[in-house]
Amino acid sequence: MKIYGLLVDDESRCVHYHSEKDIVSLQCYECKKYYACYQCHNALENHNFAPYPLSLTEDRPILCGKCKKILTFQEYQKQTACPYCKTFFNSGCKEHHSYYFK
């Protein structure tokens, strides 16, 4: 799965978010591409990042940059780490919830 963004490393860290725990990429609902962050998306696409509707419970809009598994929102929101590889997520990502989900 390709992860888009500015200066993205092999675990999904970008120029904007690059701590050890910044391993989550999120899918734009409009273009369906996984981006390291909404800022990278908005810099590279001709449309703003479109938040993913939470009503689509079976869709998988979250990608773990470490193991490359895709997650549902329900899997992601209940975890402090990836349920597959157990790598910790950045807890600060919850502050940006409204950018990524509606």
Jmol script that loads the backbone (N, CA, C; Angstrom):
load data "model"
ATOM      1  N   MET A   1       0.859  -1.186   0.000  1.00  0.00           N
ATOM      2  CA  MET A   1       0.000   0.000   0.000  1.00  0.00           C
ATOM      3  C   MET A   1       0.897   1.238   0.000  1.00  0.00           C
ATOM      4  N   LYS A   2       0.651   2.136  -0.911  1.00  0.00           N
ATOM      5  CA  LYS A   2       1.445   3.357  -1.002  1.00  0.00           C
ATOM      6  C   LYS A   2       0.956   4.397   0.004  1.00  0.00           C
ATOM      7  N   ILE A   3       1.914   5.031   0.676  1.00  0.00           N
ATOM      8  CA  ILE A   3       1.629   6.122   1.600  1.00  0.00           C
ATOM      9  C   ILE A   3       2.167   7.403   0.978  1.00  0.00           C
ATOM     10  N   TYR A   4       1.300   8.381   0.812  1.00  0.00           N
ATOM     11  CA  TYR A   4       1.663   9.644   0.191  1.00  0.00           C
ATOM     12  C   TYR A   4       2.010  10.686   1.248  1.00  0.00           C
ATOM     13  N   GLY A   5       2.788  11.671   0.846  1.00  0.00           N
ATOM     14  CA  GLY A   5       3.113  12.765   1.744  1.00  0.00           C
ATOM     15  C   GLY A   5       4.441  13.418   1.386  1.00  0.00           C
ATOM     16  N   LEU A   6       4.830  14.377   2.212  1.00  0.00           N
ATOM     17  CA  LEU A   6       6.077  15.108   2.016  1.00  0.00           C
ATOM     18  C   LEU A   6       7.166  14.503   2.893  1.00  0.00           C
ATOM     19  N   LEU A   7       8.227  14.041   2.272  1.00  0.00           N
ATOM     20  CA  LEU A   7       9.358  13.414   2.968  1.00  0.00           C
ATOM     21  C   LEU A   7       8.907  12.250   3.845  1.00  0.00           C
ATOM     22  N   VAL A   8       8.064  11.385   3.301  1.00  0.00           N
ATOM     23  CA  VAL A   8       7.530  10.250   4.043  1.00  0.00           C
ATOM     24  C   VAL A   8       8.582   9.150   4.139  1.00  0.00           C
ATOM     25  N   ASP A   9       8.799   8.645   5.363  1.00  0.00           N
ATOM     26  CA  ASP A   9       9.728   7.526   5.521  1.00  0.00           C
ATOM     27  C   ASP A   9       8.974   6.206   5.342  1.00  0.00           C
ATOM     28  N   ASP A  10       9.638   5.096   5.536  1.00  0.00           N
ATOM     29  CA  ASP A  10       9.020   3.800   5.278  1.00  0.00           C
ATOM     30  C   ASP A  10       8.000   3.371   6.336  1.00  0.00           C
ATOM     31  N   GLU A  11       7.820   4.192   7.402  1.00  0.00           N
ATOM     32  CA  GLU A  11       6.809   3.887   8.419  1.00  0.00           C
ATOM     33  C   GLU A  11       5.743   4.976   8.530  1.00  0.00           C
ATOM     34  N   SER A  12       5.663   5.852   7.545  1.00  0.00           N
ATOM     35  CA  SER A  12       4.591   6.843   7.428  1.00  0.00           C
ATOM     36  C   SER A  12       4.839   8.166   8.154  1.00  0.00           C
ATOM     37  N   ARG A  13       6.052   8.399   8.610  1.00  0.00           N
ATOM     38  CA  ARG A  13       6.354   9.710   9.207  1.00  0.00           C
ATOM     39  C   ARG A  13       6.599  10.707   8.077  1.00  0.00           C
ATOM     40  N   CYS A  14       6.199  11.961   8.333  1.00  0.00           N
ATOM     41  CA  CYS A  14       6.340  12.977   7.297  1.00  0.00           C
ATOM     42  C   CYS A  14       7.042  14.208   7.848  1.00  0.00           C
ATOM     43  N   VAL A  15       7.140  15.223   7.022  1.00  0.00           N
ATOM     44  CA  VAL A  15       7.780  16.470   7.425  1.00  0.00           C
ATOM     45  C   VAL A  15       7.033  17.146   8.580  1.00  0.00           C
ATOM     46  N   HIS A  16       5.731  16.914   8.676  1.00  0.00           N
ATOM     47  CA  HIS A  16       4.911  17.540   9.718  1.00  0.00           C
ATOM     48  C   HIS A  16       4.891  16.745  11.025  1.00  0.00           C
ATOM     49  N   TYR A  17       4.826  15.431  10.920  1.00  0.00           N
ATOM     50  CA  TYR A  17       4.720  14.553  12.087  1.00  0.00           C
ATOM     51  C   TYR A  17       5.773  13.457  11.950  1.00  0.00           C
ATOM     52  N   HIS A  18       6.773  13.486  12.812  1.00  0.00           N
ATOM     53  CA  HIS A  18       7.904  12.585  12.607  1.00  0.00           C
ATOM     54  C   HIS A  18       8.479  12.006  13.895  1.00  0.00           C
ATOM     55  N   SER A  19       7.632  11.869  14.918  1.00  0.00           N
ATOM     56  CA  SER A  19       8.101  11.210  16.142  1.00  0.00           C
ATOM     57  C   SER A  19       8.087   9.692  15.928  1.00  0.00           C
ATOM     58  N   GLU A  20       8.652   8.983  16.860  1.00  0.00           N
ATOM     59  CA  GLU A  20       8.695   7.523  16.789  1.00  0.00           C
ATOM     60  C   GLU A  20       7.299   6.918  16.675  1.00  0.00           C
ATOM     61  N   LYS A  21       6.293   7.576  17.268  1.00  0.00           N
ATOM     62  CA  LYS A  21       4.934   7.044  17.297  1.00  0.00           C
ATOM     63  C   LYS A  21       4.050   7.538  16.143  1.00  0.00           C
ATOM     64  N   ASP A  22       4.568   8.370  15.268  1.00  0.00           N
ATOM     65  CA  ASP A  22       3.776   8.890  14.141  1.00  0.00           C
ATOM     66  C   ASP A  22       3.813   7.897  12.987  1.00  0.00           C
ATOM     67  N   ILE A  23       3.054   6.812  13.144  1.00  0.00           N
ATOM     68  CA  ILE A  23       3.083   5.726  12.158  1.00  0.00           C
ATOM     69  C   ILE A  23       1.734   5.488  11.483  1.00  0.00           C
ATOM     70  N   VAL A  24       0.778   6.351  11.718  1.00  0.00           N
ATOM     71  CA  VAL A  24      -0.566   6.160  11.162  1.00  0.00           C
ATOM     72  C   VAL A  24      -0.747   7.014   9.916  1.00  0.00           C
ATOM     73  N   SER A  25      -1.265   6.399   8.865  1.00  0.00           N
ATOM     74  CA  SER A  25      -1.692   7.131   7.677  1.00  0.00           C
ATOM     75  C   SER A  25      -3.194   7.009   7.578  1.00  0.00           C
ATOM     76  N   LEU A  26      -3.806   8.041   7.014  1.00  0.00           N
ATOM     77  CA  LEU A  26      -5.264   8.062   6.933  1.00  0.00           C
ATOM     78  C   LEU A  26      -5.712   8.271   5.494  1.00  0.00           C
ATOM     79  N   GLN A  27      -6.835   7.664   5.181  1.00  0.00           N
ATOM     80  CA  GLN A  27      -7.351   7.698   3.821  1.00  0.00           C
ATOM     81  C   GLN A  27      -8.288   8.881   3.628  1.00  0.00           C
ATOM     82  N   CYS A  28      -8.033   9.640   2.585  1.00  0.00           N
ATOM     83  CA  CYS A  28      -8.939  10.719   2.199  1.00  0.00           C
ATOM     84  C   CYS A  28     -10.177  10.085   1.568  1.00  0.00           C
ATOM     85  N   TYR A  29     -11.341  10.490   2.011  1.00  0.00           N
ATOM     86  CA  TYR A  29     -12.575   9.903   1.494  1.00  0.00           C
ATOM     87  C   TYR A  29     -12.775  10.232   0.010  1.00  0.00           C
ATOM     88  N   GLU A  30     -12.315  11.391  -0.423  1.00  0.00           N
ATOM     89  CA  GLU A  30     -12.524  11.789  -1.817  1.00  0.00           C
ATOM     90  C   GLU A  30     -11.618  11.041  -2.790  1.00  0.00           C
ATOM     91  N   CYS A  31     -10.311  11.038  -2.549  1.00  0.00           N
ATOM     92  CA  CYS A  31      -9.384  10.433  -3.508  1.00  0.00           C
ATOM     93  C   CYS A  31      -8.970   9.007  -3.148  1.00  0.00           C
ATOM     94  N   LYS A  32      -9.307   8.574  -1.936  1.00  0.00           N
ATOM     95  CA  LYS A  32      -9.040   7.211  -1.451  1.00  0.00           C
ATOM     96  C   LYS A  32      -7.547   6.892  -1.282  1.00  0.00           C
ATOM     97  N   LYS A  33      -6.695   7.909  -1.284  1.00  0.00           N
ATOM     98  CA  LYS A  33      -5.262   7.697  -1.067  1.00  0.00           C
ATOM     99  C   LYS A  33      -4.951   7.803   0.423  1.00  0.00           C
ATOM    100  N   TYR A  34      -3.991   7.002   0.868  1.00  0.00           N
ATOM    101  CA  TYR A  34      -3.519   7.067   2.252  1.00  0.00           C
ATOM    102  C   TYR A  34      -2.414   8.107   2.342  1.00  0.00           C
ATOM    103  N   TYR A  35      -2.598   9.074   3.237  1.00  0.00           N
ATOM    104  CA  TYR A  35      -1.623  10.149   3.437  1.00  0.00           C
ATOM    105  C   TYR A  35      -1.083  10.116   4.855  1.00  0.00           C
ATOM    106  N   ALA A  36       0.173  10.528   4.994  1.00  0.00           N
ATOM    107  CA  ALA A  36       0.807  10.614   6.305  1.00  0.00           C
ATOM    108  C   ALA A  36       0.069  11.613   7.193  1.00  0.00           C
ATOM    109  N   CYS A  37      -0.455  12.683   6.601  1.00  0.00           N
ATOM    110  CA  CYS A  37      -1.258  13.651   7.363  1.00  0.00           C
ATOM    111  C   CYS A  37      -2.072  14.508   6.399  1.00  0.00           C
ATOM    112  N   TYR A  38      -3.036  15.204   6.951  1.00  0.00           N
ATOM    113  CA  TYR A  38      -3.905  16.051   6.131  1.00  0.00           C
ATOM    114  C   TYR A  38      -3.127  17.213   5.505  1.00  0.00           C
ATOM    115  N   GLN A  39      -2.091  17.703   6.195  1.00  0.00           N
ATOM    116  CA  GLN A  39      -1.308  18.814   5.655  1.00  0.00           C
ATOM    117  C   GLN A  39      -0.550  18.389   4.394  1.00  0.00           C
ATOM    118  N   CYS A  40       0.019  17.186   4.433  1.00  0.00           N
ATOM    119  CA  CYS A  40       0.690  16.658   3.240  1.00  0.00           C
ATOM    120  C   CYS A  40      -0.318  16.519   2.099  1.00  0.00           C
ATOM    121  N   HIS A  41      -1.474  15.964   2.399  1.00  0.00           N
ATOM    122  CA  HIS A  41      -2.519  15.797   1.386  1.00  0.00           C
ATOM    123  C   HIS A  41      -2.869  17.135   0.744  1.00  0.00           C
ATOM    124  N   ASN A  42      -3.144  18.131   1.574  1.00  0.00           N
ATOM    125  CA  ASN A  42      -3.584  19.424   1.052  1.00  0.00           C
ATOM    126  C   ASN A  42      -2.498  20.125   0.258  1.00  0.00           C
ATOM    127  N   ALA A  43      -1.241  19.839   0.552  1.00  0.00           N
ATOM    128  CA  ALA A  43      -0.135  20.428  -0.205  1.00  0.00           C
ATOM    129  C   ALA A  43       0.056  19.754  -1.570  1.00  0.00           C
ATOM    130  N   LEU A  44      -0.343  18.493  -1.681  1.00  0.00           N
ATOM    131  CA  LEU A  44      -0.060  17.732  -2.900  1.00  0.00           C
ATOM    132  C   LEU A  44      -1.261  17.486  -3.808  1.00  0.00           C
ATOM    133  N   GLU A  45      -2.468  17.631  -3.300  1.00  0.00           N
ATOM    134  CA  GLU A  45      -3.670  17.371  -4.101  1.00  0.00           C
ATOM    135  C   GLU A  45      -4.359  18.684  -4.468  1.00  0.00           C
ATOM    136  N   ASN A  46      -5.286  18.616  -5.414  1.00  0.00           N
ATOM    137  CA  ASN A  46      -6.024  19.820  -5.819  1.00  0.00           C
ATOM    138  C   ASN A  46      -7.368  19.939  -5.095  1.00  0.00           C
ATOM    139  N   HIS A  47      -7.529  19.201  -4.012  1.00  0.00           N
ATOM    140  CA  HIS A  47      -8.711  19.286  -3.149  1.00  0.00           C
ATOM    141  C   HIS A  47      -8.248  19.114  -1.705  1.00  0.00           C
ATOM    142  N   ASN A  48      -9.044  19.596  -0.755  1.00  0.00           N
ATOM    143  CA  ASN A  48      -8.713  19.444   0.660  1.00  0.00           C
ATOM    144  C   ASN A  48      -9.021  18.020   1.123  1.00  0.00           C
ATOM    145  N   PHE A  49      -8.332  17.601   2.165  1.00  0.00           N
ATOM    146  CA  PHE A  49      -8.559  16.276   2.729  1.00  0.00           C
ATOM    147  C   PHE A  49     -10.019  16.147   3.128  1.00  0.00           C
ATOM    148  N   ALA A  50     -10.681  15.113   2.648  1.00  0.00           N
ATOM    149  CA  ALA A  50     -12.090  14.871   2.961  1.00  0.00           C
ATOM    150  C   ALA A  50     -12.175  13.853   4.095  1.00  0.00           C
ATOM    151  N   PRO A  51     -12.751  14.232   5.242  1.00  0.00           N
ATOM    152  CA  PRO A  51     -12.869  13.303   6.373  1.00  0.00           C
ATOM    153  C   PRO A  51     -13.679  12.065   6.015  1.00  0.00           C
ATOM    154  N   TYR A  52     -13.333  10.972   6.631  1.00  0.00           N
ATOM    155  CA  TYR A  52     -13.997   9.696   6.380  1.00  0.00           C
ATOM    156  C   TYR A  52     -15.268   9.599   7.219  1.00  0.00           C
ATOM    157  N   PRO A  53     -16.409   9.230   6.618  1.00  0.00           N
ATOM    158  CA  PRO A  53     -17.660   9.077   7.378  1.00  0.00           C
ATOM    159  C   PRO A  53     -17.572   7.882   8.331  1.00  0.00           C
ATOM    160  N   LEU A  54     -17.826   8.110   9.591  1.00  0.00           N
ATOM    161  CA  LEU A  54     -17.773   7.033  10.575  1.00  0.00           C
ATOM    162  C   LEU A  54     -18.925   6.054  10.427  1.00  0.00           C
ATOM    163  N   SER A  55     -19.903   6.400   9.620  1.00  0.00           N
ATOM    164  CA  SER A  55     -21.021   5.486   9.389  1.00  0.00           C
ATOM    165  C   SER A  55     -20.602   4.283   8.545  1.00  0.00           C
ATOM    166  N   LEU A  56     -19.483   4.395   7.865  1.00  0.00           N
ATOM    167  CA  LEU A  56     -18.989   3.295   7.026  1.00  0.00           C
ATOM    168  C   LEU A  56     -18.117   2.380   7.887  1.00  0.00           C
ATOM    169  N   THR A  57     -18.744   1.611   8.739  1.00  0.00           N
ATOM    170  CA  THR A  57     -18.034   0.873   9.787  1.00  0.00           C
ATOM    171  C   THR A  57     -17.156  -0.258   9.258  1.00  0.00           C
ATOM    172  N   GLU A  58     -17.425  -0.763   8.074  1.00  0.00           N
ATOM    173  CA  GLU A  58     -16.622  -1.870   7.537  1.00  0.00           C
ATOM    174  C   GLU A  58     -15.419  -1.379   6.725  1.00  0.00           C
ATOM    175  N   ASP A  59     -15.406  -0.108   6.364  1.00  0.00           N
ATOM    176  CA  ASP A  59     -14.277   0.427   5.602  1.00  0.00           C
ATOM    177  C   ASP A  59     -13.045   0.479   6.478  1.00  0.00           C
ATOM    178  N   ARG A  60     -11.892   0.573   5.840  1.00  0.00           N
ATOM    179  CA  ARG A  60     -10.611   0.558   6.543  1.00  0.00           C
ATOM    180  C   ARG A  60      -9.793   1.790   6.158  1.00  0.00           C
ATOM    181  N   PRO A  61     -10.080   2.932   6.792  1.00  0.00           N
ATOM    182  CA  PRO A  61      -9.411   4.176   6.410  1.00  0.00           C
ATOM    183  C   PRO A  61      -8.100   4.467   7.148  1.00  0.00           C
ATOM    184  N   ILE A  62      -7.618   3.535   7.970  1.00  0.00           N
ATOM    185  CA  ILE A  62      -6.392   3.764   8.742  1.00  0.00           C
ATOM    186  C   ILE A  62      -5.363   2.713   8.341  1.00  0.00           C
ATOM    187  N   LEU A  63      -4.133   3.158   8.149  1.00  0.00           N
ATOM    188  CA  LEU A  63      -3.047   2.265   7.756  1.00  0.00           C
ATOM    189  C   LEU A  63      -1.912   2.385   8.769  1.00  0.00           C
ATOM    190  N   CYS A  64      -1.485   1.257   9.323  1.00  0.00           N
ATOM    191  CA  CYS A  64      -0.328   1.251  10.216  1.00  0.00           C
ATOM    192  C   CYS A  64       0.927   1.293   9.354  1.00  0.00           C
ATOM    193  N   GLY A  65       1.745   2.300   9.558  1.00  0.00           N
ATOM    194  CA  GLY A  65       2.960   2.440   8.772  1.00  0.00           C
ATOM    195  C   GLY A  65       4.016   1.403   9.101  1.00  0.00           C
ATOM    196  N   LYS A  66       3.922   0.796  10.255  1.00  0.00           N
ATOM    197  CA  LYS A  66       4.905  -0.205  10.673  1.00  0.00           C
ATOM    198  C   LYS A  66       4.668  -1.542   9.977  1.00  0.00           C
ATOM    199  N   CYS A  67       3.466  -2.112  10.153  1.00  0.00           N
ATOM    200  CA  CYS A  67       3.181  -3.443   9.594  1.00  0.00           C
ATOM    201  C   CYS A  67       2.376  -3.407   8.301  1.00  0.00           C
ATOM    202  N   LYS A  68       1.875  -2.214   7.935  1.00  0.00           N
ATOM    203  CA  LYS A  68       1.108  -1.992   6.701  1.00  0.00           C
ATOM    204  C   LYS A  68      -0.272  -2.640   6.703  1.00  0.00           C
ATOM    205  N   LYS A  69      -0.779  -2.997   7.879  1.00  0.00           N
ATOM    206  CA  LYS A  69      -2.150  -3.510   7.979  1.00  0.00           C
ATOM    207  C   LYS A  69      -3.110  -2.330   7.945  1.00  0.00           C
ATOM    208  N   ILE A  70      -4.271  -2.539   7.334  1.00  0.00           N
ATOM    209  CA  ILE A  70      -5.290  -1.498   7.315  1.00  0.00           C
ATOM    210  C   ILE A  70      -6.342  -1.820   8.373  1.00  0.00           C
ATOM    211  N   LEU A  71      -6.816  -0.757   9.035  1.00  0.00           N
ATOM    212  CA  LEU A  71      -7.705  -0.900  10.179  1.00  0.00           C
ATOM    213  C   LEU A  71      -9.028  -0.187   9.957  1.00  0.00           C
ATOM    214  N   THR A  72     -10.068  -0.704  10.592  1.00  0.00           N
ATOM    215  CA  THR A  72     -11.321   0.031  10.658  1.00  0.00           C
ATOM    216  C   THR A  72     -11.152   1.118  11.721  1.00  0.00           C
ATOM    217  N   PHE A  73     -12.052   2.078  11.723  1.00  0.00           N
ATOM    218  CA  PHE A  73     -12.014   3.096  12.763  1.00  0.00           C
ATOM    219  C   PHE A  73     -12.217   2.467  14.134  1.00  0.00           C
ATOM    220  N   GLN A  74     -13.101   1.475  14.206  1.00  0.00           N
ATOM    221  CA  GLN A  74     -13.377   0.822  15.477  1.00  0.00           C
ATOM    222  C   GLN A  74     -12.122   0.140  16.030  1.00  0.00           C
ATOM    223  N   GLU A  75     -11.353  -0.511  15.173  1.00  0.00           N
ATOM    224  CA  GLU A  75     -10.096  -1.125  15.621  1.00  0.00           C
ATOM    225  C   GLU A  75      -9.114  -0.071  16.119  1.00  0.00           C
ATOM    226  N   TYR A  76      -9.035   1.013  15.389  1.00  0.00           N
ATOM    227  CA  TYR A  76      -8.075   2.073  15.702  1.00  0.00           C
ATOM    228  C   TYR A  76      -8.434   2.835  16.979  1.00  0.00           C
ATOM    229  N   GLN A  77      -9.677   3.222  17.135  1.00  0.00           N
ATOM    230  CA  GLN A  77     -10.067   4.088  18.254  1.00  0.00           C
ATOM    231  C   GLN A  77      -9.946   3.405  19.602  1.00  0.00           C
ATOM    232  N   LYS A  78     -10.005   2.101  19.635  1.00  0.00           N
ATOM    233  CA  LYS A  78      -9.944   1.366  20.896  1.00  0.00           C
ATOM    234  C   LYS A  78      -8.507   1.043  21.332  1.00  0.00           C
ATOM    235  N   GLN A  79      -7.547   1.371  20.520  1.00  0.00           N
ATOM    236  CA  GLN A  79      -6.171   0.938  20.757  1.00  0.00           C
ATOM    237  C   GLN A  79      -5.234   2.103  21.045  1.00  0.00           C
ATOM    238  N   THR A  80      -4.200   1.834  21.795  1.00  0.00           N
ATOM    239  CA  THR A  80      -3.080   2.771  21.935  1.00  0.00           C
ATOM    240  C   THR A  80      -1.923   2.298  21.075  1.00  0.00           C
ATOM    241  N   ALA A  81      -2.086   1.104  20.496  1.00  0.00           N
ATOM    242  CA  ALA A  81      -1.072   0.520  19.619  1.00  0.00           C
ATOM    243  C   ALA A  81      -1.768  -0.262  18.523  1.00  0.00           C
ATOM    244  N   CYS A  82      -1.035  -0.568  17.476  1.00  0.00           N
ATOM    245  CA  CYS A  82      -1.595  -1.362  16.388  1.00  0.00           C
ATOM    246  C   CYS A  82      -1.994  -2.739  16.925  1.00  0.00           C
ATOM    247  N   PRO A  83      -3.212  -3.196  16.641  1.00  0.00           N
ATOM    248  CA  PRO A  83      -3.645  -4.507  17.140  1.00  0.00           C
ATOM    249  C   PRO A  83      -2.892  -5.668  16.488  1.00  0.00           C
ATOM    250  N   TYR A  84      -2.183  -5.400  15.399  1.00  0.00           N
ATOM    251  CA  TYR A  84      -1.450  -6.451  14.694  1.00  0.00           C
ATOM    252  C   TYR A  84       0.020  -6.521  15.105  1.00  0.00           C
ATOM    253  N   CYS A  85       0.734  -5.395  15.039  1.00  0.00           N
ATOM    254  CA  CYS A  85       2.174  -5.414  15.332  1.00  0.00           C
ATOM    255  C   CYS A  85       2.524  -4.859  16.709  1.00  0.00           C
ATOM    256  N   LYS A  86       1.531  -4.296  17.406  1.00  0.00           N
ATOM    257  CA  LYS A  86       1.680  -3.783  18.782  1.00  0.00           C
ATOM    258  C   LYS A  86       2.566  -2.539  18.891  1.00  0.00           C
ATOM    259  N   THR A  87       2.884  -1.889  17.778  1.00  0.00           N
ATOM    260  CA  THR A  87       3.646  -0.643  17.808  1.00  0.00           C
ATOM    261  C   THR A  87       2.724   0.476  18.276  1.00  0.00           C
ATOM    262  N   PHE A  88       3.206   1.293  19.208  1.00  0.00           N
ATOM    263  CA  PHE A  88       2.377   2.345  19.789  1.00  0.00           C
ATOM    264  C   PHE A  88       2.077   3.461  18.789  1.00  0.00           C
ATOM    265  N   PHE A  89       0.828   3.969  18.870  1.00  0.00           N
ATOM    266  CA  PHE A  89       0.392   5.127  18.097  1.00  0.00           C
ATOM    267  C   PHE A  89       0.632   6.388  18.913  1.00  0.00           C
ATOM    268  N   ASN A  90       0.705   7.518  18.236  1.00  0.00           N
ATOM    269  CA  ASN A  90       0.818   8.814  18.896  1.00  0.00           C
ATOM    270  C   ASN A  90      -0.553   9.179  19.472  1.00  0.00           C
ATOM    271  N   SER A  91      -0.637   9.282  20.785  1.00  0.00           N
ATOM    272  CA  SER A  91      -1.919   9.599  21.429  1.00  0.00           C
ATOM    273  C   SER A  91      -2.404  11.002  21.070  1.00  0.00           C
ATOM    274  N   GLY A  92      -1.512  11.885  20.643  1.00  0.00           N
ATOM    275  CA  GLY A  92      -1.882  13.236  20.247  1.00  0.00           C
ATOM    276  C   GLY A  92      -2.708  13.289  18.969  1.00  0.00           C
ATOM    277  N   CYS A  93      -2.730  12.197  18.217  1.00  0.00           N
ATOM    278  CA  CYS A  93      -3.521  12.161  16.981  1.00  0.00           C
ATOM    279  C   CYS A  93      -5.008  12.391  17.243  1.00  0.00           C
ATOM    280  N   LYS A  94      -5.460  12.040  18.425  1.00  0.00           N
ATOM    281  CA  LYS A  94      -6.877  12.232  18.756  1.00  0.00           C
ATOM    282  C   LYS A  94      -7.282  13.706  18.699  1.00  0.00           C
ATOM    283  N   GLU A  95      -6.319  14.613  18.843  1.00  0.00           N
ATOM    284  CA  GLU A  95      -6.600  16.043  18.745  1.00  0.00           C
ATOM    285  C   GLU A  95      -6.995  16.455  17.329  1.00  0.00           C
ATOM    286  N   HIS A  96      -6.659  15.643  16.351  1.00  0.00           N
ATOM    287  CA  HIS A  96      -6.946  15.953  14.945  1.00  0.00           C
ATOM    288  C   HIS A  96      -8.102  15.115  14.395  1.00  0.00           C
ATOM    289  N   HIS A  97      -8.858  14.513  15.269  1.00  0.00           N
ATOM    290  CA  HIS A  97      -9.955  13.622  14.890  1.00  0.00           C
ATOM    291  C   HIS A  97     -10.879  14.261  13.855  1.00  0.00           C
ATOM    292  N   SER A  98     -11.220  15.520  14.045  1.00  0.00           N
ATOM    293  CA  SER A  98     -12.193  16.169  13.144  1.00  0.00           C
ATOM    294  C   SER A  98     -11.636  16.395  11.741  1.00  0.00           C
ATOM    295  N   TYR A  99     -10.335  16.391  11.567  1.00  0.00           N
ATOM    296  CA  TYR A  99      -9.741  16.521  10.232  1.00  0.00           C
ATOM    297  C   TYR A  99      -9.923  15.238   9.424  1.00  0.00           C
ATOM    298  N   TYR A 100      -9.954  14.096  10.117  1.00  0.00           N
ATOM    299  CA  TYR A 100      -9.906  12.811   9.458  1.00  0.00           C
ATOM    300  C   TYR A 100     -11.215  12.042   9.443  1.00  0.00           C
ATOM    301  N   PHE A 101     -12.103  12.331  10.388  1.00  0.00           N
ATOM    302  CA  PHE A 101     -13.336  11.560  10.519  1.00  0.00           C
ATOM    303  C   PHE A 101     -14.534  12.471  10.774  1.00  0.00           C
ATOM    304  N   LYS A 102     -15.693  12.068  10.239  1.00  0.00           N
ATOM    305  CA  LYS A 102     -16.925  12.830  10.499  1.00  0.00           C
ATOM    306  C   LYS A 102     -18.066  11.888  10.786  1.00  0.00           C
TER     307      LYS A 102
END
end "model"
wireframe off; spacefill off
backbone 0.3
color backbone group
